[in-house]
Amino acid sequence: MTMRDNAARACTRRASTAHENTASVLSNEWVNDEYKHLRVRVNASAAHVKPGQFFNLQCPQTEQDKPFFRRPMSTWFANAEQGYVDFLYKVVGAGTRGLATLRPEDAVNVLGPLGNGFTLQPGDRHILVAGRGVGLATLAPLAEHAAPILSK
């Protein structure tokens, strides 16, 4: 098997976990002057997110902005049983300004979960989690996931 074949198989395997959903906005609240917390309802299979995975969100167009590309957003938290995913984002450009306009019950197209996520190796006893700003959204699920594993 060639390296190209291995890469194609890996891409196929990863792609099968991603789901395109029309998600329903549950909330989109300001955390402070720069950041918002977006919670969307997705189907249960899309809500099965590993720490470090992300979604691509289709950003709404506004009178001022017409974002074309989806925006990759790290998951902050996810609850598969209740079918929702949370995102923490900083409002800085056309795409995130569009996301900031979303209100409860609005629809937003999401694609994910994407990426491989973090891997903890058997025998790991400690991890160092360092981040700031919106990077904390990626690390919070890792710390939450690692705590019971590393405490054994």
N, CA, C and O atoms as a GROMACS GRO file, in nm:
protein
  608
    1MET      N    1   0.085  -0.117   0.000
    1MET     CA    2   0.000   0.000   0.000
    1MET      C    3   0.090   0.124   0.000
    1MET      O    4   0.187   0.131   0.076
    2THR      N    5   0.058   0.220  -0.084
    2THR     CA    6   0.141   0.340  -0.095
    2THR      C    7   0.103   0.443   0.010
    2THR      O    8  -0.002   0.433   0.074
    3MET      N    9   0.189   0.542   0.027
    3MET     CA   10   0.161   0.650   0.121
    3MET      C   11   0.033   0.725   0.079
    3MET      O   12  -0.045   0.768   0.164
    4ARG      N   13   0.014   0.738  -0.051
    4ARG     CA   14  -0.105   0.805  -0.102
    4ARG      C   15  -0.232   0.727  -0.065
    4ARG      O   16  -0.333   0.786  -0.028
    5ASP      N   17  -0.226   0.595  -0.076
    5ASP     CA   18  -0.340   0.510  -0.037
    5ASP      C   19  -0.372   0.526   0.111
    5ASP      O   20  -0.488   0.537   0.149
    6ASN      N   21  -0.268   0.528   0.194
    6ASN     CA   22  -0.288   0.547   0.339
    6ASN      C   23  -0.353   0.681   0.368
    6ASN      O   24  -0.444   0.690   0.451
    7ALA      N   25  -0.307   0.785   0.300
    7ALA     CA   26  -0.365   0.918   0.321
    7ALA      C   27  -0.512   0.921   0.278
    7ALA      O   28  -0.595   0.979   0.347
    8ALA      N   29  -0.542   0.858   0.166
    8ALA     CA   30  -0.681   0.855   0.119
    8ALA      C   31  -0.770   0.780   0.216
    8ALA      O   32  -0.882   0.823   0.245
    9ARG      N   33  -0.722   0.667   0.268
    9ARG     CA   34  -0.800   0.591   0.366
    9ARG      C   35  -0.822   0.672   0.493
    9ARG      O   36  -0.931   0.670   0.550
   10ALA      N   37  -0.718   0.743   0.538
   10ALA     CA   38  -0.731   0.825   0.659
   10ALA      C   39  -0.833   0.936   0.638
   10ALA      O   40  -0.914   0.964   0.726
   11CYS      N   41  -0.830   1.000   0.522
   11CYS     CA   42  -0.927   1.107   0.494
   11CYS      C   43  -1.068   1.052   0.488
   11CYS      O   44  -1.161   1.115   0.540
   12THR      N   45  -1.086   0.936   0.428
   12THR     CA   46  -1.219   0.874   0.421
   12THR      C   47  -1.269   0.840   0.560
   12THR      O   48  -1.385   0.863   0.592
   13ARG      N   49  -1.181   0.785   0.642
   13ARG     CA   50  -1.220   0.747   0.778
   13ARG      C   51  -1.261   0.871   0.857
   13ARG      O   52  -1.362   0.868   0.928
   14ARG      N   53  -1.185   0.979   0.847
   14ARG     CA   54  -1.219   1.101   0.922
   14ARG      C   55  -1.348   1.164   0.868
   14ARG      O   56  -1.431   1.211   0.946
   15ALA      N   57  -1.364   1.165   0.736
   15ALA     CA   58  -1.480   1.230   0.678
   15ALA      C   59  -1.610   1.165   0.722
   15ALA      O   60  -1.713   1.231   0.729
   16SER      N   61  -1.606   1.036   0.753
   16SER     CA   62  -1.729   0.967   0.791
   16SER      C   63  -1.782   1.014   0.926
   16SER      O   64  -1.899   0.990   0.956
   17THR      N   65  -1.700   1.080   1.008
   17THR     CA   66  -1.747   1.128   1.137
   17THR      C   67  -1.810   1.266   1.129
   17THR      O   68  -1.880   1.307   1.222
   18ALA      N   69  -1.786   1.338   1.022
   18ALA     CA   70  -1.839   1.474   1.009
   18ALA      C   71  -1.984   1.470   0.960
   18ALA      O   72  -2.022   1.384   0.880
   19HIS      N   73  -2.062   1.563   1.009
   19HIS     CA   74  -2.202   1.573   0.970
   19HIS      C   75  -2.233   1.718   0.936
   19HIS      O   76  -2.190   1.810   1.006
   20GLU      N   77  -2.307   1.739   0.827
   20GLU     CA   78  -2.356   1.872   0.797
   20GLU      C   79  -2.495   1.882   0.855
   20GLU      O   80  -2.581   1.798   0.828
   21ASN      N   81  -2.518   1.984   0.935
   21ASN     CA   82  -2.645   2.003   1.004
   21ASN      C   83  -2.696   2.144   0.984
   21ASN      O   84  -2.618   2.239   0.971
   22THR      N   85  -2.824   2.158   0.982
   22THR     CA   86  -2.883   2.289   1.003
   22THR      C   87  -2.913   2.294   1.151
   22THR      O   88  -3.011   2.237   1.199
   23ALA      N   89  -2.827   2.364   1.222
   23ALA     CA   90  -2.839   2.372   1.367
   23ALA      C   91  -2.933   2.486   1.405
   23ALA      O   92  -2.948   2.583   1.332
   24SER      N   93  -2.994   2.471   1.520
   24SER     CA   94  -3.082   2.574   1.574
   24SER      C   95  -3.010   2.644   1.688
   24SER      O   96  -2.958   2.579   1.779
   25VAL      N   97  -3.007   2.775   1.682
   25VAL     CA   98  -2.942   2.853   1.787
   25VAL      C   99  -3.025   2.845   1.914
   25VAL      O  100  -3.144   2.878   1.914
   26LEU      N  101  -2.962   2.802   2.022
   26LEU     CA  102  -3.028   2.800   2.153
   26LEU      C  103  -3.000   2.929   2.229
   26LEU      O  104  -3.087   2.983   2.296
   27SER      N  105  -2.875   2.979   2.217
   27SER     CA  106  -2.838   3.106   2.279
   27SER      C  107  -2.713   3.158   2.211
   27SER      O  108  -2.638   3.083   2.150
   28ASN      N  109  -2.691   3.288   2.222
   28ASN     CA  110  -2.574   3.355   2.166
   28ASN      C  111  -2.550   3.481   2.249
   28ASN      O  112  -2.589   3.591   2.210
   29GLU      N  113  -2.487   3.463   2.363
   29GLU     CA  114  -2.476   3.569   2.464
   29GLU      C  115  -2.335   3.627   2.471
   29GLU      O  116  -2.236   3.556   2.451
   30TRP      N  117  -2.328   3.756   2.500
   30TRP     CA  118  -2.199   3.820   2.523
   30TRP      C  119  -2.142   3.771   2.656
   30TRP      O  120  -2.212   3.766   2.757
   31VAL      N  121  -2.014   3.734   2.653
   31VAL     CA  122  -1.941   3.695   2.773
   31VAL      C  123  -1.875   3.820   2.833
   31VAL      O  124  -1.870   3.837   2.954
   32ASN      N  125  -1.823   3.905   2.744
   32ASN     CA  126  -1.765   4.035   2.782
   32ASN      C  127  -1.775   4.125   2.658
   32ASN      O  128  -1.857   4.099   2.570
   33ASP      N  129  -1.694   4.228   2.650
   33ASP     CA  130  -1.703   4.323   2.538
   33ASP      C  131  -1.657   4.267   2.405
   33ASP      O  132  -1.688   4.324   2.300
   34GLU      N  133  -1.582   4.155   2.406
   34GLU     CA  134  -1.524   4.102   2.283
   34GLU      C  135  -1.571   3.963   2.244
   34GLU      O  136  -1.570   3.928   2.126
   35TYR      N  137  -1.612   3.883   2.342
   35TYR     CA  138  -1.639   3.741   2.318
   35TYR      C  139  -1.787   3.708   2.336
   35TYR      O  140  -1.857   3.764   2.421
   36LYS      N  141  -1.833   3.612   2.252
   36LYS     CA  142  -1.968   3.561   2.265
   36LYS      C  143  -1.965   3.409   2.284
   36LYS      O  144  -1.872   3.341   2.240
   37HIS      N  145  -2.067   3.359   2.351
   37HIS     CA  146  -2.086   3.216   2.375
   37HIS      C  147  -2.208   3.174   2.295
   37HIS      O  148  -2.320   3.217   2.323
   38LEU      N  149  -2.185   3.089   2.194
   38LEU     CA  150  -2.291   3.040   2.106
   38LEU      C  151  -2.321   2.894   2.140
   38LEU      O  152  -2.230   2.811   2.144
   39ARG      N  153  -2.447   2.864   2.164
   39ARG     CA  154  -2.492   2.726   2.185
   39ARG      C  155  -2.591   2.692   2.076
   39ARG      O  156  -2.688   2.764   2.054
   40VAL      N  157  -2.565   2.579   2.006
   40VAL     CA  158  -2.655   2.535   1.898
   40VAL      C  159  -2.698   2.391   1.922
   40VAL      O  160  -2.623   2.310   1.975
   41ARG      N  161  -2.820   2.362   1.881
   41ARG     CA  162  -2.872   2.226   1.888
   41ARG      C  163  -2.837   2.156   1.756
   41ARG      O  164  -2.865   2.207   1.648
   42VAL      N  165  -2.775   2.038   1.769
   42VAL     CA  166  -2.740   1.956   1.654
   42VAL      C  167  -2.791   1.815   1.679
   42VAL      O  168  -2.838   1.784   1.789
   43ASN      N  169  -2.782   1.730   1.577
   43ASN     CA  170  -2.825   1.592   1.603
   43ASN      C  171  -2.724   1.525   1.695
   43ASN      O  172  -2.609   1.569   1.706
   44ALA      N  173  -2.766   1.419   1.761
   44ALA     CA  174  -2.684   1.355   1.864
   44ALA      C  175  -2.550   1.306   1.811
   44ALA      O  176  -2.450   1.313   1.882
   45SER      N  177  -2.546   1.257   1.688
   45SER     CA  178  -2.418   1.208   1.635
   45SER      C  179  -2.319   1.322   1.614
   45SER      O  180  -2.199   1.302   1.634
   46ALA      N  181  -2.366   1.440   1.576
   46ALA     CA  182  -2.276   1.555   1.560
   46ALA      C  183  -2.229   1.608   1.695
   46ALA      O  184  -2.124   1.671   1.704
   47ALA      N  185  -2.306   1.584   1.800
   47ALA     CA  186  -2.270   1.633   1.932
   47ALA      C  187  -2.167   1.543   2.002
   47ALA      O  188  -2.119   1.578   2.109
   48HIS      N  189  -2.134   1.428   1.942
   48HIS     CA  190  -2.028   1.341   1.997
   48HIS      C  191  -1.895   1.398   1.953
   48HIS      O  192  -1.841   1.361   1.848
   49VAL      N  193  -1.842   1.488   2.033
   49VAL     CA  194  -1.721   1.564   1.998
   49VAL      C  195  -1.609   1.524   2.093
   49VAL      O  196  -1.630   1.513   2.214
   50LYS      N  197  -1.490   1.501   2.037
   50LYS     CA  198  -1.371   1.476   2.118
   50LYS      C  199  -1.303   1.609   2.148
   50LYS      O  200  -1.310   1.701   2.067
   51PRO      N  201  -1.239   1.621   2.263
   51PRO     CA  202  -1.164   1.743   2.293
   51PRO      C  203  -1.065   1.775   2.181
   51PRO      O  204  -0.989   1.688   2.138
   52GLY      N  205  -1.067   1.899   2.134
   52GLY     CA  206  -0.976   1.942   2.028
   52GLY      C  207  -1.038   1.940   1.889
   52GLY      O  208  -0.976   1.988   1.794
   53GLN      N  209  -1.158   1.886   1.875
   53GLN     CA  210  -1.224   1.888   1.745
   53GLN      C  211  -1.291   2.023   1.723
   53GLN      O  212  -1.306   2.102   1.816
   54PHE      N  213  -1.332   2.047   1.599
   54PHE     CA  214  -1.392   2.176   1.564
   54PHE      C  215  -1.503   2.156   1.462
   54PHE      O  216  -1.519   2.047   1.406
   55PHE      N  217  -1.579   2.262   1.439
   55PHE     CA  218  -1.684   2.266   1.338
   55PHE      C  219  -1.655   2.382   1.243
   55PHE      O  220  -1.591   2.480   1.282
   56ASN      N  221  -1.702   2.372   1.120
   56ASN     CA  222  -1.701   2.486   1.029
   56ASN      C  223  -1.842   2.542   1.028
   56ASN      O  224  -1.938   2.471   0.996
   57LEU      N  225  -1.855   2.670   1.063
   57LEU     CA  226  -1.985   2.735   1.071
   57LEU      C  227  -2.005   2.829   0.953
   57LEU      O  228  -1.916   2.908   0.920
   58GLN      N  229  -2.121   2.821   0.891
   58GLN     CA  230  -2.158   2.914   0.784
   58GLN      C  231  -2.203   3.044   0.850
   58GLN      O  232  -2.298   3.044   0.928
   59CYS      N  233  -2.137   3.152   0.820
   59CYS     CA  234  -2.167   3.280   0.886
   59CYS      C  235  -2.275   3.355   0.811
   59CYS      O  236  -2.271   3.364   0.689
   60PRO      N  237  -2.372   3.409   0.884
   60PRO     CA  238  -2.478   3.486   0.819
   60PRO      C  239  -2.424   3.613   0.753
   60PRO      O  240  -2.328   3.673   0.799
   61GLN      N  241  -2.488   3.650   0.644
   61GLN     CA  242  -2.455   3.777   0.580
   61GLN      C  243  -2.534   3.888   0.648
   61GLN      O  244  -2.646   3.868   0.694
   62THR      N  245  -2.473   4.005   0.653
   62THR     CA  246  -2.540   4.123   0.708
   62THR      C  247  -2.538   4.232   0.602
   62THR      O  248  -2.480   4.214   0.495
   63GLU      N  249  -2.601   4.345   0.629
   63GLU     CA  250  -2.596   4.457   0.534
   63GLU      C  251  -2.453   4.501   0.510
   63GLU      O  252  -2.416   4.539   0.399
   64GLN      N  253  -2.373   4.496   0.615
   64GLN     CA  254  -2.234   4.543   0.609
   64GLN      C  255  -2.138   4.437   0.556
   64GLN      O  256  -2.046   4.469   0.481
   65ASP      N  257  -2.159   4.311   0.592
   65ASP     CA  258  -2.063   4.205   0.562
   65ASP      C  259  -2.127   4.092   0.483
   65ASP      O  260  -2.243   4.057   0.505
   66LYS      N  261  -2.051   4.036   0.390
   66LYS     CA  262  -2.096   3.923   0.308
   66LYS      C  263  -1.990   3.811   0.314
   66LYS      O  264  -1.925   3.783   0.213
   67PRO      N  265  -1.973   3.748   0.431
   67PRO     CA  266  -1.871   3.642   0.439
   67PRO      C  267  -1.906   3.526   0.346
   67PRO      O  268  -2.022   3.484   0.337
   68PHE      N  269  -1.804   3.475   0.278
   68PHE     CA  270  -1.825   3.366   0.183
   68PHE      C  271  -1.786   3.232   0.244
   68PHE      O  272  -1.862   3.135   0.233
   69PHE      N  273  -1.670   3.225   0.307
   69PHE     CA  274  -1.620   3.099   0.361
   69PHE      C  275  -1.676   3.071   0.500
   69PHE      O  276  -1.708   3.163   0.575
   70ARG      N  277  -1.686   2.942   0.531
   70ARG     CA  278  -1.722   2.901   0.666
   70ARG      C  279  -1.607   2.941   0.759
   70ARG      O  280  -1.494   2.962   0.715
   71ARG      N  281  -1.638   2.951   0.888
   71ARG     CA  282  -1.536   2.980   0.988
   71ARG      C  283  -1.514   2.858   1.076
   71ARG      O  284  -1.610   2.803   1.130
   72PRO      N  285  -1.388   2.814   1.089
   72PRO     CA  286  -1.360   2.702   1.179
   72PRO      C  287  -1.371   2.749   1.324
   72PRO      O  288  -1.310   2.849   1.362
   73MET      N  289  -1.447   2.677   1.403
   73MET     CA  290  -1.467   2.713   1.544
   73MET      C  291  -1.442   2.591   1.632
   73MET      O  292  -1.505   2.486   1.615
   74SER      N  293  -1.350   2.605   1.724
   74SER     CA  294  -1.324   2.499   1.822
   74SER      C  295  -1.446   2.483   1.911
   74SER      O  296  -1.512   2.581   1.946
   75THR      N  297  -1.473   2.359   1.947
   75THR     CA  298  -1.583   2.337   2.041
   75THR      C  299  -1.538   2.375   2.181
   75THR      O  300  -1.424   2.349   2.221
   76TRP      N  301  -1.629   2.438   2.253
   76TRP     CA  302  -1.600   2.474   2.392
   76TRP      C  303  -1.652   2.361   2.481
   76TRP      O  304  -1.578   2.309   2.565
   77PHE      N  305  -1.777   2.323   2.463
   77PHE     CA  306  -1.837   2.210   2.532
   77PHE      C  307  -1.937   2.145   2.437
   77PHE      O  308  -1.981   2.207   2.340
   78ALA      N  309  -1.972   2.022   2.466
   78ALA     CA  310  -2.074   1.952   2.388
   78ALA      C  311  -2.145   1.855   2.481
   78ALA      O  312  -2.086   1.800   2.573
   79ASN      N  313  -2.274   1.836   2.455
   79ASN     CA  314  -2.353   1.741   2.533
   79ASN      C  315  -2.432   1.656   2.434
   79ASN      O  316  -2.533   1.700   2.379
   80ALA      N  317  -2.383   1.534   2.412
   80ALA     CA  318  -2.447   1.446   2.313
   80ALA      C  319  -2.588   1.405   2.356
   80ALA      O  320  -2.677   1.394   2.273
   81GLU      N  321  -2.607   1.383   2.486
   81GLU     CA  322  -2.739   1.341   2.535
   81GLU      C  323  -2.845   1.449   2.510
   81GLU      O  324  -2.958   1.418   2.473
   82GLN      N  325  -2.806   1.574   2.531
   82GLN     CA  326  -2.902   1.684   2.510
   82GLN      C  327  -2.891   1.743   2.369
   82GLN      O  328  -2.973   1.826   2.331
   83GLY      N  329  -2.790   1.701   2.292
   83GLY     CA  330  -2.780   1.739   2.152
   83GLY      C  331  -2.740   1.884   2.127
   83GLY      O  332  -2.796   1.950   2.040
   84TYR      N  333  -2.642   1.933   2.203
   84TYR     CA  334  -2.596   2.069   2.174
   84TYR      C  335  -2.444   2.078   2.177
   84TYR      O  336  -2.375   1.996   2.238
   85VAL      N  337  -2.395   2.181   2.109
   85VAL     CA  338  -2.253   2.212   2.105
   85VAL      C  339  -2.237   2.360   2.135
   85VAL      O  340  -2.316   2.443   2.089
   86ASP      N  341  -2.134   2.393   2.214
   86ASP     CA  342  -2.104   2.531   2.252
   86ASP      C  343  -1.977   2.579   2.184
   86ASP      O  344  -1.882   2.502   2.165
   87PHE      N  345  -1.975   2.706   2.147
   87PHE     CA  346  -1.859   2.770   2.088
   87PHE      C  347  -1.834   2.902   2.161
   87PHE      O  348  -1.928   2.972   2.199
   88LEU      N  349  -1.708   2.935   2.179
   88LEU     CA  350  -1.667   3.064   2.233
   88LEU      C  351  -1.591   3.133   2.121
   88LEU      O  352  -1.496   3.077   2.068
   89TYR      N  353  -1.632   3.254   2.083
   89TYR     CA  354  -1.565   3.321   1.973
   89TYR      C  355  -1.551   3.470   2.000
   89TYR      O  356  -1.631   3.533   2.069
   90LYS      N  357  -1.445   3.524   1.941
   90LYS     CA  358  -1.416   3.667   1.951
   90LYS      C  359  -1.471   3.734   1.826
   90LYS      O  360  -1.446   3.688   1.714
   91VAL      N  361  -1.546   3.842   1.842
   91VAL     CA  362  -1.605   3.914   1.730
   91VAL      C  363  -1.500   4.010   1.676
   91VAL      O  364  -1.473   4.115   1.736
   92VAL      N  365  -1.440   3.974   1.559
   92VAL     CA  366  -1.329   4.053   1.505
   92VAL      C  367  -1.340   4.085   1.357
   92VAL      O  368  -1.275   4.178   1.310
   93GLY      N  369  -1.418   4.012   1.282
   93GLY     CA  370  -1.422   4.032   1.137
   93GLY      C  371  -1.560   4.005   1.081
   93GLY      O  372  -1.657   3.989   1.155
   94ALA      N  373  -1.568   4.001   0.948
   94ALA     CA  374  -1.696   3.985   0.880
   94ALA      C  375  -1.771   3.860   0.924
   94ALA      O  376  -1.891   3.865   0.950
   95GLY      N  377  -1.701   3.747   0.932
   95GLY     CA  378  -1.767   3.622   0.969
   95GLY      C  379  -1.820   3.623   1.110
   95GLY      O  380  -1.935   3.588   1.134
   96THR      N  381  -1.736   3.662   1.204
   96THR     CA  382  -1.780   3.660   1.344
   96THR      C  383  -1.879   3.773   1.374
   96THR      O  384  -1.961   3.760   1.465
   97ARG      N  385  -1.873   3.881   1.299
   97ARG     CA  386  -1.979   3.983   1.314
   97ARG      C  387  -2.112   3.926   1.270
   97ARG      O  388  -2.216   3.955   1.330
   98GLY      N  389  -2.111   3.843   1.163
   98GLY     CA  390  -2.233   3.776   1.120
   98GLY      C  391  -2.284   3.678   1.224
   98GLY      O  392  -2.403   3.674   1.253
   99LEU      N  393  -2.192   3.599   1.282
   99LEU     CA  394  -2.232   3.506   1.388
   99LEU      C  395  -2.293   3.580   1.507
   99LEU      O  396  -2.386   3.532   1.571
  100ALA      N  397  -2.240   3.698   1.536
  100ALA     CA  398  -2.288   3.776   1.651
  100ALA      C  399  -2.433   3.819   1.635
  100ALA      O  400  -2.498   3.854   1.734
  101THR      N  401  -2.486   3.818   1.512
  101THR     CA  402  -2.625   3.859   1.489
  101THR      C  403  -2.725   3.746   1.514
  101THR      O  404  -2.845   3.770   1.519
  102LEU      N  405  -2.675   3.623   1.530
  102LEU     CA  406  -2.766   3.508   1.548
  102LEU      C  407  -2.844   3.520   1.678
  102LEU      O  408  -2.791   3.561   1.781
  103ARG      N  409  -2.972   3.483   1.670
  103ARG     CA  410  -3.061   3.488   1.786
  103ARG      C  411  -3.121   3.350   1.809
  103ARG      O  412  -3.121   3.266   1.719
  104PRO      N  413  -3.172   3.326   1.930
  104PRO     CA  414  -3.236   3.197   1.956
  104PRO      C  415  -3.340   3.163   1.850
  104PRO      O  416  -3.419   3.248   1.807
  105GLU      N  417  -3.338   3.037   1.808
  105GLU     CA  418  -3.424   2.978   1.706
  105GLU      C  419  -3.379   3.008   1.563
  105GLU      O  420  -3.438   2.954   1.470
  106ASP      N  421  -3.276   3.093   1.542
  106ASP     CA  422  -3.220   3.110   1.408
  106ASP      C  423  -3.154   2.980   1.366
  106ASP      O  424  -3.113   2.900   1.450
  107ALA      N  425  -3.145   2.960   1.236
  107ALA     CA  426  -3.077   2.842   1.181
  107ALA      C  427  -2.936   2.881   1.137
  107ALA      O  428  -2.914   2.990   1.084
  108VAL      N  429  -2.842   2.791   1.159
  108VAL     CA  430  -2.705   2.810   1.112
  108VAL      C  431  -2.653   2.676   1.063
  108VAL      O  432  -2.669   2.574   1.131
  109ASN      N  433  -2.591   2.676   0.945
  109ASN     CA  434  -2.537   2.553   0.889
  109ASN      C  435  -2.401   2.525   0.952
  109ASN      O  436  -2.313   2.611   0.951
  110VAL      N  437  -2.383   2.404   1.005
  110VAL     CA  438  -2.257   2.365   1.068
  110VAL      C  439  -2.210   2.233   1.007
  110VAL      O  440  -2.291   2.148   0.971
  111LEU      N  441  -2.079   2.217   0.997
  111LEU     CA  442  -2.018   2.096   0.945
  111LEU      C  443  -1.917   2.048   1.049
  111LEU      O  444  -1.822   2.118   1.082
  112GLY      N  445  -1.939   1.926   1.100
  112GLY     CA  446  -1.845   1.874   1.198
  112GLY      C  447  -1.906   1.759   1.274
  112GLY      O  448  -2.017   1.717   1.244
  113PRO      N  449  -1.835   1.707   1.371
  113PRO     CA  450  -1.704   1.753   1.416
  113PRO      C  451  -1.593   1.713   1.320
  113PRO      O  452  -1.599   1.607   1.257
  114LEU      N  453  -1.493   1.799   1.310
  114LEU     CA  454  -1.380   1.780   1.221
  114LEU      C  455  -1.251   1.772   1.304
  114LEU      O  456  -1.248   1.816   1.419
  115GLY      N  457  -1.148   1.717   1.244
  115GLY     CA  458  -1.019   1.708   1.311
  115GLY      C  459  -1.008   1.582   1.395
  115GLY      O  460  -1.106   1.511   1.417
  116ASN      N  461  -0.887   1.556   1.442
  116ASN     CA  462  -0.859   1.434   1.517
  116ASN      C  463  -0.876   1.452   1.668
  116ASN      O  464  -0.895   1.353   1.739
  117GLY      N  465  -0.870   1.572   1.717
  117GLY     CA  466  -0.879   1.593   1.861
  117GLY      C  467  -0.750   1.557   1.931
  117GLY      O  468  -0.653   1.514   1.867
  118PHE      N  469  -0.748   1.573   2.061
  118PHE     CA  470  -0.631   1.543   2.142
  118PHE      C  471  -0.629   1.395   2.177
  118PHE      O  472  -0.734   1.332   2.190
  119THR      N  473  -0.510   1.340   2.193
  119THR     CA  474  -0.493   1.201   2.233
  119THR      C  475  -0.413   1.195   2.361
  119THR      O  476  -0.303   1.250   2.368
  120LEU      N  477  -0.466   1.128   2.460
  120LEU     CA  478  -0.392   1.101   2.582
  120LEU      C  479  -0.341   0.958   2.572
  120LEU      O  480  -0.418   0.865   2.543
  121GLN      N  481  -0.213   0.940   2.595
  121GLN     CA  482  -0.151   0.809   2.586
  121GLN      C  483  -0.169   0.732   2.716
  121GLN      O  484  -0.168   0.792   2.823
  122PRO      N  485  -0.185   0.599   2.708
  122PRO     CA  486  -0.188   0.519   2.830
  122PRO      C  487  -0.060   0.544   2.910
  122PRO      O  488   0.050   0.545   2.854
  123GLY      N  489  -0.076   0.564   3.036
  123GLY     CA  490   0.040   0.591   3.121
  123GLY      C  491   0.069   0.738   3.143
  123GLY      O  492   0.150   0.773   3.229
  124ASP      N  493   0.003   0.826   3.066
  124ASP     CA  494   0.021   0.970   3.090
  124ASP      C  495  -0.026   1.001   3.231
  124ASP      O  496  -0.132   0.956   3.273
  125ARG      N  497   0.053   1.077   3.302
  125ARG     CA  498   0.017   1.113   3.440
  125ARG      C  499  -0.008   1.263   3.455
  125ARG      O  500  -0.079   1.305   3.546
  126HIS      N  501   0.050   1.343   3.367
  126HIS     CA  502   0.037   1.488   3.378
  126HIS      C  503   0.025   1.548   3.238
  126HIS      O  504   0.081   1.496   3.141
  127ILE      N  505  -0.048   1.657   3.230
  127ILE     CA  506  -0.048   1.738   3.109
  127ILE      C  507  -0.034   1.883   3.152
  127ILE      O  508  -0.070   1.919   3.264
  128LEU      N  509   0.018   1.964   3.064
  128LEU     CA  510   0.028   2.108   3.088
  128LEU      C  511  -0.067   2.174   2.990
  128LEU      O  512  -0.053   2.156   2.868
  129VAL      N  513  -0.162   2.248   3.040
  129VAL     CA  514  -0.260   2.317   2.957
  129VAL      C  515  -0.235   2.466   2.971
  129VAL      O  516  -0.252   2.521   3.080
  130ALA      N  517  -0.195   2.531   2.862
  130ALA     CA  518  -0.168   2.675   2.865
  130ALA      C  519  -0.234   2.739   2.744
  130ALA      O  520  -0.223   2.689   2.632
  131GLY      N  521  -0.303   2.847   2.766
  131GLY     CA  522  -0.369   2.917   2.658
  131GLY      C  523  -0.423   3.049   2.706
  131GLY      O  524  -0.423   3.078   2.826
  132ARG      N  525  -0.470   3.129   2.613
  132ARG     CA  526  -0.532   3.255   2.648
  132ARG      C  527  -0.634   3.291   2.541
  132ARG      O  528  -0.634   3.237   2.430
  133GLY      N  529  -0.720   3.383   2.577
  133GLY     CA  530  -0.820   3.428   2.481
  133GLY      C  531  -0.910   3.316   2.436
  133GLY      O  532  -0.948   3.228   2.514
  134VAL      N  533  -0.944   3.318   2.308
  134VAL     CA  534  -1.036   3.220   2.253
  134VAL      C  535  -0.972   3.080   2.249
  134VAL      O  536  -1.043   2.981   2.234
  135GLY      N  537  -0.839   3.071   2.261
  135GLY     CA  538  -0.772   2.943   2.268
  135GLY      C  539  -0.814   2.861   2.388
  135GLY      O  540  -0.800   2.738   2.388
  136LEU      N  541  -0.867   2.927   2.490
  136LEU     CA  542  -0.916   2.855   2.607
  136LEU      C  543  -1.033   2.764   2.571
  136LEU      O  544  -1.054   2.661   2.635
  137ALA      N  545  -1.108   2.800   2.469
  137ALA     CA  546  -1.223   2.718   2.428
  137ALA      C  547  -1.178   2.579   2.386
  137ALA      O  548  -1.249   2.482   2.410
  138THR      N  549  -1.061   2.568   2.324
  138THR     CA  550  -1.010   2.439   2.282
  138THR      C  551  -0.958   2.357   2.399
  138THR      O  552  -0.970   2.235   2.401
  139LEU      N  553  -0.901   2.426   2.498
  139LEU     CA  554  -0.833   2.357   2.607
  139LEU      C  555  -0.926   2.316   2.721
  139LEU      O  556  -0.896   2.221   2.793
  140ALA      N  557  -1.037   2.386   2.739
  140ALA     CA  558  -1.130   2.352   2.847
  140ALA      C  559  -1.180   2.208   2.836
  140ALA      O  560  -1.180   2.137   2.936
  141PRO      N  561  -1.224   2.162   2.718
  141PRO     CA  562  -1.269   2.023   2.708
  141PRO      C  563  -1.155   1.924   2.732
  141PRO      O  564  -1.178   1.815   2.786
  142LEU      N  565  -1.033   1.959   2.692
  142LEU     CA  566  -0.919   1.870   2.717
  142LEU      C  567  -0.897   1.853   2.866
  142LEU      O  568  -0.881   1.741   2.914
  143ALA      N  569  -0.896   1.963   2.939
  143ALA     CA  570  -0.875   1.956   3.084
  143ALA      C  571  -0.987   1.876   3.151
  143ALA      O  572  -0.960   1.795   3.240
  144GLU      N  573  -1.110   1.898   3.108
  144GLU     CA  574  -1.223   1.825   3.165
  144GLU      C  575  -1.214   1.675   3.135
  144GLU      O  576  -1.244   1.592   3.221
  145HIS      N  577  -1.173   1.641   3.014
  145HIS     CA  578  -1.160   1.501   2.974
  145HIS      C  579  -1.041   1.434   3.045
  145HIS      O  580  -1.050   1.317   3.083
  146ALA      N  581  -0.933   1.506   3.062
  146ALA     CA  582  -0.811   1.450   3.118
  146ALA      C  583  -0.821   1.426   3.269
  146ALA      O  584  -0.760   1.332   3.321
  147ALA      N  585  -0.896   1.508   3.340
  147ALA     CA  586  -0.898   1.501   3.486
  147ALA      C  587  -0.927   1.361   3.539
  147ALA      O  588  -0.848   1.312   3.620
  148PRO      N  589  -1.033   1.294   3.499
  148PRO     CA  590  -1.058   1.160   3.555
  148PRO      C  591  -0.958   1.055   3.506
  148PRO      O  592  -0.931   0.958   3.578
  149ILE      N  593  -0.903   1.072   3.388
  149ILE     CA  594  -0.807   0.976   3.333
  149ILE      C  595  -0.673   0.987   3.408
  149ILE      O  596  -0.614   0.886   3.446
  150LEU      N  597  -0.627   1.110   3.428
  150LEU     CA  598  -0.496   1.131   3.490
  150LEU      C  599  -0.498   1.110   3.641
  150LEU      O  600  -0.393   1.092   3.702
  151SER      N  601  -0.616   1.112   3.701
  151SER     CA  602  -0.624   1.096   3.846
  151SER      C  603  -0.623   0.949   3.889
  151SER      O  604  -0.622   0.920   4.008
  152LYS      N  605  -0.623   0.857   3.791
  152LYS     CA  606  -0.624   0.712   3.823
  152LYS      C  607  -0.489   0.667   3.875
  152LYS      O  608  -0.472   0.549   3.907
   0.00000   0.00000   0.00000
